[in-house]
């Protein structure tokens, strides 16, 4: 059950982010560009890392106590995302410069399409493997 919940959380979050970015791309990326233009880390970006770390710890606990097929995939994905979120907080200056280039690119939509596909994959994983 836990892997199903974790997969759905990941999938719904990715699908929601990608859908908003694809539907309202100008507004979405204008906000993102303002965030990345700041020299200092915006305080609201400090909310995600603890949430992702908590989900990752839950995934590791479930992986070690109640193994399921494909559970390593969910745990590995969350572990990578948690490490990246912590890295982005501590190395904000270099991260923001890279992301400014990304959000200013006219081809940023392909990244949202990729996130949409990955999100749908996690939802399918939750509904088929963990049902």
Helices and strands as residue ranges (DSSP letters): H 2-23, H 25-37, G 43-45, H 46-65, H 71-90, H 92-104, H 109-128
